Amino acid sequence: MQLNKSLLQDFYEYKAETNELKSCWNALGLYNSMQFVLRLRPDIHRLIDGLPNGIVTSGEIDFESIQAYSTFLHETIHWWQHSGSTIGLLSSLTYPVQTHKISENLKKYLEITGPKKPITNYNFNNAKDFLPADQEFKEINQILNDFFDIEFFKEIITFPKSTKEIADNPLFECIGHSCHITYASILRELSAIFDEELEFLPDVTRWNSGFKKLTDDKAIGYHHGSPIYLPPVGTREIFEGQARFNQIQFLYFSSGKSLEWGDFEDLGMLNGVYVEAFNVFLKTIKKDRPPTIEDPIVGLFLIICDISINPTDGFPFDIFHFDSFVMSVDPGTRFYMMCELIRDKFQDLTVAVQEYLASEYYYITKLLCDELVCHTPLEAASLLVKWSEKSEKLQQLMQEDETFKFSDVNLPIRVLISRFIKFNIDKLKRPEFFCWPGVWSTGDRCSSDIRAGSRNLNSGISG
């Protein structure tokens, strides 16, 4: 079997600092994290539409369609990342939360100033005081601070290399402040919709004294001018690495294990952003690239990605330790810390993923998360399931999700939260499938049993 360049090689030059996770006319597929939309190039879409439903043998479909399906899997993983992982959900929620947070100030700005934009330029050219006294610039100050506190958090965790430019921005206070404001703003929004009595969501009003003490003590990361730790990769590299290596494993097993690393390198599938996280992983744990694509090291890498993008401090659990909150919620920092743990303490984990089983997933995530002093992704999923079973408002939300007829009030947030809960219900049943979907969607492992635990992908290919 040979790989088809036109079906697997992207026709776009990767650009940092974009909402699009591409893989459409100028790319094979695309997930836009602001519009919450997954798209496929028309020819890829036609091949996918021609696939039969359910589990089929490889002889029933051609390898061209299998390759097209691998792109669909890649982009579906991007949707899972944004609808099913903690950091993906929080990043997705920043858009409606920013809008809600500054909407009243924007209305007052329009009344006083009129439709003049961009507001940043208007403020720069006309503001006379750092702490304005007149109402116009009070509103502007509130708009800019509320918007950019959240925006800086999102940018820094996604693109760490942009941090120096952000640190030079006069609106930037410190990374600790941005983390605090982002989490608190999102949780206030969620509590107003689903948990006004704070029966299950963390009470963010209790956080203020903890963060204030860190600021007063000039703790690193929590005061203006503080040094900022920069991990070698950010959320973008982790997201793309997770999607690409699952796609490659899917193609590898679909081909009867006939494909090698060189086949994917020749197509450019192991270039740039798609392989940066994997390269950092290998370099840090002091290992060469493994001989085969099913090697335990690849399985371990995908577990590291899964843990990295599912921080649990602040949401869904309360903050465990304020001093380490910045590090606890940053996927890039979590990723690198786990690589260091494997290098220094847990070298045996490099051979721990032998069968890609749930038991292996349980063991490794528990071991690493205990060392990081945080909850595992499955402990977070268990908590979410408990919420959905006890809360009447969440039960109503899940009923809306079943029919996909949502209340118009806070519609984007309702859709995202319902999908987040549903994804984690499925993940709790079959964590191995959602950690290694490329492995479990094809070959001998693909079965009715494994797919019964998932409503998130619509077909599989058996050998």
C-alpha positions as a LaTeX table, in Angstrom:
\begin{tabular}{lrrr}
\hline
Residue & $x$ (\AA) & $y$ (\AA) & $z$ (\AA) \\
\hline
Met1 & 0.00 & 0.00 & 0.00 \\
Gln2 & 1.24 & 3.48 & $-0.87$ \\
Leu3 & 0.31 & 6.80 & 0.64 \\
Asn4 & $-1.30$ & 9.36 & $-1.66$ \\
Lys5 & 0.40 & 12.73 & $-1.39$ \\
Ser6 & $-2.68$ & 14.65 & $-2.53$ \\
Leu7 & $-4.79$ & 13.11 & 0.24 \\
Leu8 & $-2.36$ & 13.53 & 3.11 \\
Gln9 & $-0.07$ & 16.50 & 2.48 \\
Asp10 & $-1.37$ & 19.90 & 3.50 \\
Phe11 & $-1.39$ & 22.63 & 0.88 \\
Tyr12 & $-0.88$ & 25.48 & 3.26 \\
Glu13 & 2.00 & 27.14 & 5.01 \\
Tyr14 & 1.57 & 26.83 & 8.76 \\
Lys15 & 0.98 & 30.13 & 10.50 \\
Ala16 & 1.23 & 30.61 & 14.22 \\
Glu17 & $-1.30$ & 32.66 & 16.15 \\
Thr18 & $-4.39$ & 31.56 & 14.29 \\
Asn19 & $-7.65$ & 30.03 & 15.44 \\
Glu20 & $-7.48$ & 27.40 & 12.70 \\
Leu21 & $-6.11$ & 23.90 & 13.17 \\
Lys22 & $-5.77$ & 22.89 & 9.54 \\
Ser23 & $-4.92$ & 19.53 & 8.14 \\
Cys24 & $-11.10$ & 23.45 & 2.15 \\
Trp25 & $-9.46$ & 24.32 & $-0.65$ \\
Asn26 & $-6.01$ & 25.08 & 0.62 \\
Ala27 & $-5.89$ & 22.37 & 3.30 \\
Leu28 & $-7.08$ & 18.81 & 3.79 \\
Gly29 & $-9.25$ & 19.73 & 6.73 \\
Leu30 & $-9.71$ & 22.44 & 9.30 \\
Tyr31 & $-11.02$ & 22.94 & 12.81 \\
Asn32 & $-11.72$ & 26.55 & 13.73 \\
Ser33 & $-11.61$ & 26.98 & 17.48 \\
Met34 & $-13.50$ & 30.28 & 17.40 \\
Gln35 & $-16.34$ & 29.16 & 15.15 \\
Phe36 & $-16.42$ & 25.59 & 16.58 \\
Val37 & $-16.56$ & 24.27 & 13.01 \\
Leu38 & $-14.86$ & 21.22 & 11.46 \\
Arg39 & $-14.40$ & 21.28 & 7.69 \\
Leu40 & $-12.96$ & 18.89 & 5.11 \\
Arg41 & $-11.71$ & 19.63 & 1.60 \\
Pro42 & $-14.43$ & 18.71 & $-0.93$ \\
Asp43 & $-12.62$ & 15.69 & $-2.42$ \\
Ile44 & $-11.87$ & 14.36 & 1.09 \\
His45 & $-15.52$ & 14.92 & 1.99 \\
Arg46 & $-16.73$ & 12.95 & $-1.03$ \\
Leu47 & $-14.56$ & 9.98 & $-0.14$ \\
Ile48 & $-15.79$ & 10.04 & 3.47 \\
Asp49 & $-19.42$ & 10.21 & 2.32 \\
Gly50 & $-18.85$ & 7.09 & 0.26 \\
Leu51 & $-17.76$ & 4.99 & 3.24 \\
Pro52 & $-20.20$ & 2.45 & 4.68 \\
Asn53 & $-21.36$ & 2.90 & 8.26 \\
Gly54 & $-20.22$ & 0.67 & 11.09 \\
Ile55 & $-17.21$ & $-1.64$ & 11.26 \\
Val56 & $-15.98$ & $-2.95$ & 7.92 \\
Thr57 & $-13.07$ & $-5.07$ & 6.74 \\
Ser58 & $-10.23$ & $-3.41$ & 4.86 \\
Gly59 & $-11.19$ & $-5.32$ & 1.72 \\
Glu60 & $-14.54$ & $-3.53$ & 1.58 \\
Ile61 & $-13.01$ & $-0.08$ & 1.04 \\
Asp62 & $-10.04$ & 1.16 & $-0.95$ \\
Phe63 & $-6.90$ & 2.61 & 0.62 \\
Glu64 & $-7.67$ & 6.04 & $-0.84$ \\
Ser65 & $-10.80$ & 6.21 & 1.31 \\
Ile66 & $-8.86$ & 4.98 & 4.34 \\
Gln67 & $-6.41$ & 7.85 & 3.87 \\
Ala68 & $-9.27$ & 10.34 & 3.56 \\
Tyr69 & $-10.76$ & 8.89 & 6.73 \\
Ser70 & $-7.46$ & 9.46 & 8.53 \\
Thr71 & $-7.83$ & 13.19 & 7.84 \\
Phe72 & $-11.37$ & 13.06 & 9.21 \\
Leu73 & $-9.96$ & 11.37 & 12.33 \\
His74 & $-7.27$ & 14.05 & 12.63 \\
Glu75 & $-9.80$ & 16.87 & 12.53 \\
Thr76 & $-12.26$ & 15.01 & 14.78 \\
Ile77 & $-9.50$ & 14.80 & 17.39 \\
His78 & $-9.23$ & 18.60 & 17.19 \\
Trp79 & $-12.95$ & 18.79 & 17.93 \\
Trp80 & $-12.50$ & 16.38 & 20.83 \\
Gln81 & $-9.63$ & 18.49 & 22.13 \\
His82 & $-11.84$ & 21.58 & 22.24 \\
Ser83 & $-15.05$ & 19.92 & 23.40 \\
Gly84 & $-13.63$ & 17.20 & 25.62 \\
Ser85 & $-10.37$ & 18.36 & 27.23 \\
Thr86 & $-10.28$ & 20.82 & 30.12 \\
Ile87 & $-7.97$ & 23.33 & 28.48 \\
Gly88 & $-9.84$ & 23.03 & 25.17 \\
Leu89 & $-13.17$ & 23.72 & 26.82 \\
Leu90 & $-11.82$ & 26.70 & 28.77 \\
Ser91 & $-10.18$ & 28.12 & 25.64 \\
Ser92 & $-13.42$ & 27.71 & 23.69 \\
Leu93 & $-15.42$ & 29.37 & 26.46 \\
Thr94 & $-13.18$ & 32.44 & 26.47 \\
Tyr95 & $-14.93$ & 33.80 & 23.37 \\
Pro96 & $-18.49$ & 33.94 & 24.77 \\
Val97 & $-17.19$ & 34.88 & 28.22 \\
Gln98 & $-15.22$ & 37.83 & 26.84 \\
Thr99 & $-18.32$ & 38.96 & 24.97 \\
His100 & $-20.57$ & 38.70 & 28.02 \\
Lys101 & $-18.03$ & 40.32 & 30.32 \\
Ile102 & $-17.60$ & 43.51 & 28.31 \\
Ser103 & $-21.00$ & 43.83 & 26.60 \\
Glu104 & $-22.43$ & 46.38 & 29.05 \\
Asn105 & $-19.24$ & 48.45 & 28.92 \\
Leu106 & $-19.35$ & 48.40 & 25.13 \\
Lys107 & $-22.92$ & 49.71 & 25.15 \\
Lys108 & $-21.88$ & 52.59 & 27.40 \\
Tyr109 & $-18.86$ & 53.23 & 25.19 \\
Leu110 & $-21.15$ & 53.52 & 22.17 \\
Glu111 & $-23.38$ & 55.95 & 24.03 \\
Ile112 & $-20.47$ & 58.17 & 25.10 \\
Thr113 & $-17.93$ & 57.85 & 22.30 \\
Gly114 & $-19.84$ & 56.45 & 19.36 \\
Pro115 & $-18.86$ & 53.68 & 16.93 \\
Lys116 & $-15.12$ & 54.37 & 16.89 \\
Lys117 & $-12.68$ & 51.51 & 16.54 \\
Pro118 & $-10.27$ & 49.99 & 17.17 \\
Ile119 & $-10.77$ & 50.93 & 20.79 \\
Thr120 & $-7.09$ & 50.25 & 21.53 \\
Asn121 & $-6.03$ & 52.99 & 19.11 \\
Tyr122 & $-8.65$ & 55.42 & 20.34 \\
Asn123 & $-7.47$ & 54.87 & 23.90 \\
Phe124 & $-3.79$ & 55.23 & 22.97 \\
Asn125 & $-4.39$ & 58.48 & 21.09 \\
Asn126 & $-6.77$ & 60.12 & 23.56 \\
Ala127 & $-6.30$ & 58.76 & 27.08 \\
Lys128 & $-4.48$ & 61.20 & 29.36 \\
Asp129 & $-4.34$ & 59.27 & 32.63 \\
Phe130 & $-3.26$ & 55.75 & 33.57 \\
Leu131 & $-6.20$ & 55.60 & 36.00 \\
Pro132 & $-8.87$ & 57.68 & 34.23 \\
Ala133 & $-11.40$ & 59.72 & 36.18 \\
Asp134 & $-13.87$ & 60.54 & 33.40 \\
Gln135 & $-16.57$ & 58.00 & 32.51 \\
Glu136 & $-15.56$ & 57.52 & 28.87 \\
Phe137 & $-12.09$ & 56.26 & 29.67 \\
Lys138 & $-13.28$ & 54.35 & 32.71 \\
Glu139 & $-15.43$ & 52.29 & 30.35 \\
Ile140 & $-12.58$ & 51.91 & 27.88 \\
Asn141 & $-10.21$ & 50.88 & 30.66 \\
Gln142 & $-12.65$ & 48.22 & 31.83 \\
Ile143 & $-13.20$ & 46.92 & 28.29 \\
Leu144 & $-9.50$ & 46.63 & 27.51 \\
Asn145 & $-8.49$ & 45.10 & 30.82 \\
Asp146 & $-11.30$ & 42.54 & 30.90 \\
Phe147 & $-10.73$ & 41.50 & 27.29 \\
Phe148 & $-6.94$ & 41.32 & 27.34 \\
Asp149 & $-6.55$ & 39.63 & 30.73 \\
Ile150 & $-8.29$ & 36.61 & 29.20 \\
Glu151 & $-6.69$ & 37.02 & 25.78 \\
Phe152 & $-3.17$ & 37.01 & 27.25 \\
Phe153 & $-3.83$ & 33.76 & 29.11 \\
Lys154 & $-5.07$ & 32.08 & 25.95 \\
Glu155 & $-2.18$ & 33.33 & 23.84 \\
Ile156 & 0.56 & 32.40 & 26.32 \\
Ile157 & $-0.58$ & 28.82 & 26.87 \\
Thr158 & $-1.14$ & 28.31 & 23.13 \\
Phe159 & 1.91 & 30.12 & 21.75 \\
Pro160 & 4.59 & 30.44 & 24.47 \\
Lys161 & 6.91 & 32.14 & 21.98 \\
Ser162 & 4.52 & 35.11 & 21.89 \\
Thr163 & 5.10 & 35.78 & 25.60 \\
Lys164 & 7.87 & 38.36 & 25.19 \\
Glu165 & 5.67 & 40.51 & 22.98 \\
Ile166 & 2.79 & 40.13 & 25.43 \\
Ala167 & 5.02 & 41.01 & 28.41 \\
Asp168 & 5.89 & 44.30 & 26.71 \\
Asn169 & 2.21 & 45.19 & 26.35 \\
Pro170 & 1.25 & 47.91 & 28.86 \\
Leu171 & $-2.05$ & 46.11 & 29.50 \\
Phe172 & $-0.29$ & 42.97 & 30.71 \\
Glu173 & $-0.08$ & 42.61 & 34.50 \\
Cys174 & 1.40 & 39.11 & 34.99 \\
Ile175 & 0.65 & 35.55 & 34.02 \\
Gly176 & $-0.79$ & 34.75 & 37.47 \\
His177 & $-3.28$ & 37.60 & 37.13 \\
Ser178 & $-4.34$ & 36.43 & 33.66 \\
Cys179 & $-4.82$ & 32.84 & 34.90 \\
His180 & $-6.85$ & 34.05 & 37.88 \\
Ile181 & $-9.09$ & 36.37 & 35.84 \\
Thr182 & $-9.66$ & 33.81 & 33.09 \\
Tyr183 & $-10.67$ & 30.99 & 35.41 \\
Ala184 & $-12.74$ & 33.24 & 37.67 \\
Ser185 & $-14.58$ & 34.83 & 34.71 \\
Ile186 & $-15.44$ & 31.47 & 33.17 \\
Leu187 & $-16.59$ & 29.98 & 36.46 \\
Arg188 & $-18.75$ & 33.01 & 37.25 \\
Glu189 & $-20.41$ & 32.59 & 33.86 \\
Leu190 & $-20.97$ & 28.87 & 34.39 \\
Ser191 & $-22.30$ & 29.33 & 37.91 \\
Ala192 & $-24.77$ & 32.00 & 36.73 \\
Ile193 & $-26.17$ & 29.52 & 34.20 \\
Phe194 & $-25.94$ & 26.16 & 35.97 \\
Asp195 & $-25.04$ & 26.56 & 39.64 \\
Glu196 & $-26.12$ & 29.82 & 41.25 \\
Glu197 & $-25.95$ & 28.30 & 44.73 \\
Leu198 & $-22.43$ & 26.95 & 44.07 \\
Glu199 & $-23.44$ & 23.42 & 44.98 \\
Phe200 & $-20.72$ & 21.86 & 42.80 \\
Leu201 & $-18.62$ & 24.52 & 41.02 \\
Pro202 & $-15.63$ & 26.07 & 42.86 \\
Asp203 & $-16.42$ & 29.35 & 44.65 \\
Val204 & $-14.08$ & 31.85 & 42.99 \\
Thr205 & $-14.73$ & 34.51 & 45.65 \\
Arg206 & $-12.63$ & 32.39 & 48.00 \\
Trp207 & $-9.65$ & 32.64 & 45.67 \\
Asn208 & $-9.07$ & 36.38 & 46.07 \\
Ser209 & $-7.11$ & 36.25 & 49.32 \\
Gly210 & $-4.86$ & 33.46 & 48.02 \\
Phe211 & $-3.91$ & 35.34 & 44.87 \\
Lys212 & $-3.58$ & 38.66 & 46.71 \\
Lys213 & $-1.07$ & 37.15 & 49.13 \\
Leu214 & 1.06 & 35.90 & 46.21 \\
Thr215 & 1.00 & 39.38 & 44.67 \\
Asp216 & 1.87 & 41.06 & 47.98 \\
Asp217 & 4.71 & 38.58 & 48.53 \\
Lys218 & 6.07 & 39.25 & 45.02 \\
Ala219 & 5.85 & 35.55 & 44.20 \\
Ile220 & 7.24 & 34.64 & 40.77 \\
Gly221 & 4.49 & 34.85 & 38.16 \\
Tyr222 & 2.14 & 36.84 & 40.36 \\
His223 & 3.33 & 40.45 & 40.18 \\
His224 & 4.02 & 42.97 & 37.44 \\
Gly225 & 7.46 & 42.53 & 35.92 \\
Ser226 & 7.83 & 39.00 & 37.25 \\
Pro227 & 9.88 & 36.49 & 35.22 \\
Ile228 & 7.74 & 34.16 & 33.12 \\
Tyr229 & 8.65 & 30.49 & 32.70 \\
Leu230 & 8.40 & 29.45 & 29.04 \\
Pro231 & 7.94 & 25.76 & 28.22 \\
Pro232 & 9.43 & 24.52 & 24.93 \\
Val233 & 5.98 & 23.73 & 23.51 \\
Gly234 & 2.49 & 25.12 & 23.93 \\
Thr235 & $-1.05$ & 23.86 & 23.53 \\
Arg236 & $-0.85$ & 24.22 & 19.74 \\
Glu237 & 2.09 & 21.82 & 19.39 \\
Ile238 & 0.50 & 19.33 & 21.80 \\
Phe239 & $-2.86$ & 19.44 & 19.98 \\
Glu240 & $-1.26$ & 18.93 & 16.57 \\
Gly241 & 1.11 & 16.23 & 17.82 \\
Gln242 & $-1.74$ & 14.31 & 19.41 \\
Ala243 & $-3.86$ & 14.50 & 16.25 \\
Arg244 & $-1.03$ & 13.69 & 13.83 \\
Phe245 & 0.40 & 10.70 & 15.69 \\
Asn246 & $-3.05$ & 9.17 & 16.13 \\
Gln247 & $-3.62$ & 9.68 & 12.40 \\
Ile248 & $-0.29$ & 8.00 & 11.60 \\
Gln249 & $-1.08$ & 5.04 & 13.86 \\
Phe250 & $-4.46$ & 4.68 & 12.17 \\
Leu251 & $-2.81$ & 4.53 & 8.75 \\
Tyr252 & $-0.10$ & 2.19 & 10.01 \\
Phe253 & $-2.56$ & $-0.41$ & 11.31 \\
Ser254 & $-4.91$ & 0.08 & 8.36 \\
Ser255 & $-2.03$ & $-0.79$ & 6.03 \\
Gly256 & $-1.36$ & $-4.05$ & 7.86 \\
Lys257 & 1.72 & $-2.45$ & 9.51 \\
Ser258 & 3.40 & $-2.08$ & 6.12 \\
Leu259 & 4.12 & 1.65 & 6.49 \\
Glu260 & 7.27 & 3.05 & 8.09 \\
Trp261 & 8.37 & 6.43 & 9.45 \\
Gly262 & 10.02 & 7.26 & 6.13 \\
Asp263 & 6.72 & 6.92 & 4.27 \\
Phe264 & 5.22 & 9.68 & 6.40 \\
Glu265 & 8.36 & 11.82 & 6.30 \\
Asp266 & 8.35 & 11.74 & 2.51 \\
Leu267 & 4.89 & 13.34 & 2.56 \\
Gly268 & 5.86 & 16.03 & 5.06 \\
Met269 & 3.55 & 14.59 & 7.71 \\
Leu270 & 6.33 & 14.74 & 10.31 \\
Asn271 & 7.36 & 18.34 & 9.79 \\
Gly272 & 7.00 & 21.51 & 11.81 \\
Val273 & 4.21 & 21.88 & 14.33 \\
Tyr274 & 3.07 & 18.28 & 13.89 \\
Val275 & 6.25 & 16.79 & 15.32 \\
Glu276 & 7.62 & 19.51 & 17.64 \\
Ala277 & 6.05 & 18.10 & 20.81 \\
Phe278 & 7.21 & 14.56 & 19.96 \\
Asn279 & 10.76 & 15.77 & 19.33 \\
Val280 & 10.83 & 17.64 & 22.66 \\
Phe281 & 9.50 & 14.50 & 24.34 \\
Leu282 & 12.23 & 12.28 & 22.84 \\
Lys283 & 15.00 & 14.78 & 23.52 \\
Thr284 & 13.97 & 15.29 & 27.13 \\
Ile285 & 13.64 & 11.58 & 27.98 \\
Lys286 & 16.91 & 10.93 & 26.08 \\
Lys287 & 15.50 & 8.42 & 23.61 \\
Asp288 & 15.86 & 8.03 & 19.88 \\
Arg289 & 12.84 & 7.73 & 17.66 \\
Pro290 & 11.53 & 4.17 & 18.12 \\
Pro291 & 11.83 & 1.65 & 15.28 \\
Thr292 & 8.08 & 1.25 & 14.70 \\
Ile293 & 4.98 & 3.41 & 14.86 \\
Glu294 & 3.27 & 1.10 & 17.38 \\
Asp295 & 6.22 & 1.26 & 19.79 \\
Pro296 & 5.39 & 1.80 & 23.50 \\
Ile297 & 7.16 & 5.18 & 23.36 \\
Val298 & 4.55 & 6.50 & 20.90 \\
Gly299 & 1.76 & 5.25 & 23.17 \\
Leu300 & 3.41 & 6.97 & 26.15 \\
Phe301 & 3.74 & 10.22 & 24.20 \\
Leu302 & $-0.01$ & 10.21 & 23.53 \\
Ile303 & $-0.74$ & 9.67 & 27.22 \\
Ile304 & 1.49 & 12.65 & 28.05 \\
Cys305 & $-0.51$ & 14.74 & 25.58 \\
Asp306 & $-3.78$ & 13.63 & 27.17 \\
Ile307 & $-2.69$ & 14.49 & 30.71 \\
Ser308 & $-1.16$ & 17.79 & 29.59 \\
Ile309 & $-4.36$ & 19.17 & 28.08 \\
Asn310 & $-6.48$ & 18.14 & 31.05 \\
Pro311 & $-5.42$ & 20.28 & 34.01 \\
Thr312 & $-7.80$ & 19.86 & 36.93 \\
Asp313 & $-6.92$ & 22.69 & 39.37 \\
Gly314 & $-9.52$ & 25.47 & 39.36 \\
Phe315 & $-11.85$ & 23.43 & 37.14 \\
Pro316 & $-13.45$ & 21.03 & 37.65 \\
Phe317 & $-11.76$ & 20.73 & 41.08 \\
Asp318 & $-11.02$ & 23.68 & 43.34 \\
Ile319 & $-7.51$ & 25.17 & 43.45 \\
Phe320 & $-5.27$ & 22.83 & 45.39 \\
His321 & $-2.19$ & 25.03 & 45.77 \\
Phe322 & $-2.19$ & 28.72 & 44.78 \\
Asp323 & 1.60 & 29.00 & 44.48 \\
Ser324 & 1.74 & 26.41 & 41.69 \\
Phe325 & $-1.53$ & 27.34 & 39.98 \\
Val326 & 0.15 & 28.88 & 36.92 \\
Met327 & 2.23 & 25.76 & 36.33 \\
Ser328 & $-0.68$ & 23.45 & 37.10 \\
Val329 & $-2.95$ & 24.87 & 34.39 \\
Asp330 & $-0.41$ & 25.42 & 31.60 \\
Pro331 & $-0.39$ & 22.41 & 29.22 \\
Gly332 & 3.13 & 23.12 & 27.93 \\
Thr333 & 4.57 & 23.22 & 31.45 \\
Arg334 & 2.70 & 20.05 & 32.41 \\
Phe335 & 4.01 & 18.33 & 29.27 \\
Tyr336 & 7.62 & 19.22 & 29.95 \\
Met337 & 7.44 & 18.35 & 33.65 \\
Met338 & 6.17 & 14.88 & 32.81 \\
Cys339 & 8.96 & 14.39 & 30.29 \\
Glu340 & 11.45 & 15.27 & 33.02 \\
Leu341 & 9.77 & 12.86 & 35.44 \\
Ile342 & 10.06 & 10.03 & 32.92 \\
Arg343 & 13.74 & 10.84 & 32.30 \\
Asp344 & 14.68 & 11.15 & 35.97 \\
Lys345 & 12.39 & 8.73 & 37.78 \\
Phe346 & 10.19 & 6.59 & 35.55 \\
Gln347 & 12.29 & 5.27 & 32.66 \\
Asp348 & 10.34 & 2.02 & 32.88 \\
Leu349 & 7.29 & 3.85 & 31.51 \\
Thr350 & 8.94 & 3.94 & 28.08 \\
Val351 & 8.01 & 0.25 & 27.73 \\
Ala352 & 4.77 & 0.34 & 29.74 \\
Val353 & 2.33 & 0.66 & 26.82 \\
Gln354 & 2.41 & $-2.82$ & 25.32 \\
Glu355 & $-1.21$ & $-3.49$ & 24.35 \\
Tyr356 & $-2.74$ & 0.00 & 24.46 \\
Leu357 & $-5.12$ & $-1.12$ & 27.20 \\
Ala358 & $-7.24$ & 0.79 & 29.69 \\
Ser359 & $-5.23$ & $-0.77$ & 32.53 \\
Glu360 & $-2.04$ & 0.73 & 31.08 \\
Tyr361 & $-3.74$ & 4.10 & 30.76 \\
Tyr362 & $-4.96$ & 3.93 & 34.40 \\
Tyr363 & $-1.53$ & 2.97 & 35.73 \\
Ile364 & 0.50 & 5.61 & 33.87 \\
Thr365 & $-1.89$ & 8.52 & 34.39 \\
Lys366 & $-2.21$ & 7.77 & 38.10 \\
Leu367 & 1.55 & 7.47 & 38.56 \\
Leu368 & 2.37 & 10.72 & 36.76 \\
Cys369 & $-0.51$ & 12.75 & 38.18 \\
Asp370 & 0.39 & 11.69 & 41.71 \\
Glu371 & 3.89 & 13.03 & 41.09 \\
Leu372 & 2.43 & 16.27 & 39.69 \\
Val373 & 0.10 & 16.44 & 42.71 \\
Cys374 & $-3.03$ & 16.74 & 40.60 \\
His375 & $-6.09$ & 14.70 & 39.74 \\
Thr376 & $-6.06$ & 12.39 & 36.74 \\
Pro377 & $-8.20$ & 13.09 & 33.66 \\
Leu378 & $-10.48$ & 10.21 & 34.67 \\
Glu379 & $-10.92$ & 11.56 & 38.21 \\
Ala380 & $-12.03$ & 14.82 & 36.59 \\
Ala381 & $-14.38$ & 12.90 & 34.28 \\
Ser382 & $-15.86$ & 11.06 & 37.28 \\
Leu383 & $-16.56$ & 14.36 & 39.01 \\
Leu384 & $-18.30$ & 15.72 & 35.91 \\
Val385 & $-20.51$ & 12.63 & 35.73 \\
Lys386 & $-21.50$ & 13.14 & 39.37 \\
Trp387 & $-22.40$ & 16.75 & 38.63 \\
Ser388 & $-24.58$ & 15.74 & 35.68 \\
Glu389 & $-26.38$ & 13.11 & 37.78 \\
Lys390 & $-27.10$ & 15.40 & 40.75 \\
Ser391 & $-27.80$ & 18.79 & 39.18 \\
Glu392 & $-31.31$ & 19.36 & 37.80 \\
Lys393 & $-30.03$ & 22.12 & 35.52 \\
Leu394 & $-27.36$ & 19.86 & 34.07 \\
Gln395 & $-29.89$ & 17.06 & 33.64 \\
Gln396 & $-32.07$ & 19.48 & 31.69 \\
Leu397 & $-29.05$ & 20.49 & 29.64 \\
Met398 & $-28.27$ & 16.88 & 28.75 \\
Gln399 & $-31.89$ & 16.40 & 27.68 \\
Glu400 & $-31.48$ & 19.39 & 25.38 \\
Asp401 & $-28.33$ & 17.79 & 24.00 \\
Glu402 & $-30.13$ & 14.52 & 23.23 \\
Thr403 & $-32.52$ & 16.32 & 20.87 \\
Phe404 & $-30.05$ & 19.08 & 19.99 \\
Lys405 & $-32.74$ & 21.62 & 20.80 \\
Phe406 & $-31.09$ & 24.06 & 23.17 \\
Ser407 & $-32.47$ & 27.05 & 24.99 \\
Asp408 & $-31.55$ & 30.25 & 23.16 \\
Val409 & $-30.18$ & 31.74 & 26.39 \\
Asn410 & $-26.39$ & 31.31 & 26.42 \\
Leu411 & $-26.65$ & 28.88 & 23.52 \\
Pro412 & $-22.89$ & 28.52 & 22.71 \\
Ile413 & $-22.03$ & 27.83 & 26.34 \\
Arg414 & $-24.87$ & 25.32 & 26.69 \\
Val415 & $-23.70$ & 23.40 & 23.61 \\
Leu416 & $-20.06$ & 23.35 & 24.72 \\
Ile417 & $-20.80$ & 22.24 & 28.28 \\
Ser418 & $-23.21$ & 19.50 & 27.19 \\
Arg419 & $-20.67$ & 18.16 & 24.69 \\
Phe420 & $-17.93$ & 18.35 & 27.31 \\
Ile421 & $-19.96$ & 16.28 & 29.76 \\
Lys422 & $-21.01$ & 13.78 & 27.10 \\
Phe423 & $-17.43$ & 13.34 & 25.92 \\
Asn424 & $-16.21$ & 12.68 & 29.45 \\
Ile425 & $-19.00$ & 10.17 & 30.09 \\
Asp426 & $-17.74$ & 8.25 & 27.07 \\
Lys427 & $-14.09$ & 8.69 & 28.03 \\
Leu428 & $-14.77$ & 7.30 & 31.50 \\
Lys429 & $-16.13$ & 4.13 & 29.89 \\
Arg430 & $-13.35$ & 3.69 & 27.33 \\
Pro431 & $-10.30$ & 5.83 & 28.16 \\
Glu432 & $-8.05$ & 3.73 & 25.92 \\
Phe433 & $-10.18$ & 4.56 & 22.88 \\
Phe434 & $-9.97$ & 8.31 & 23.43 \\
Cys435 & $-6.27$ & 8.28 & 24.26 \\
Trp436 & $-5.34$ & 6.08 & 21.27 \\
Pro437 & $-8.19$ & 6.32 & 18.72 \\
Gly438 & $-5.80$ & 5.62 & 15.86 \\
Val439 & $-5.04$ & 2.23 & 17.39 \\
Trp440 & $-8.57$ & 1.33 & 18.44 \\
Ser441 & $-10.32$ & 2.40 & 15.21 \\
Thr442 & $-8.59$ & $-0.18$ & 13.04 \\
Gly443 & $-7.03$ & $-3.63$ & 13.06 \\
Asp444 & $-7.74$ & $-6.42$ & 15.52 \\
Arg445 & $-8.60$ & $-4.01$ & 18.32 \\
Cys446 & $-11.54$ & $-2.52$ & 16.41 \\
Ser447 & $-14.69$ & $-4.24$ & 17.64 \\
Ser448 & $-18.32$ & $-3.66$ & 18.48 \\
Asp449 & $-17.42$ & $-3.74$ & 22.16 \\
Ile450 & $-14.91$ & $-0.89$ & 22.05 \\
Arg451 & $-17.13$ & 1.19 & 19.83 \\
Ala452 & $-20.12$ & 0.69 & 22.12 \\
Gly453 & $-18.40$ & 3.01 & 24.57 \\
Ser454 & $-18.11$ & 5.80 & 22.05 \\
Arg455 & $-20.72$ & 7.92 & 20.26 \\
Asn456 & $-18.07$ & 10.32 & 18.99 \\
Leu457 & $-16.72$ & 8.62 & 15.86 \\
Asn458 & $-18.97$ & 6.97 & 13.34 \\
Ser459 & $-17.03$ & 4.08 & 11.83 \\
Gly460 & $-14.04$ & 1.81 & 12.16 \\
Ile461 & $-11.88$ & $-0.38$ & 9.97 \\
Ser462 & $-10.87$ & $-3.90$ & 10.97 \\
Gly463 & $-8.05$ & $-5.87$ & 9.47 \\
\hline
\end{tabular}
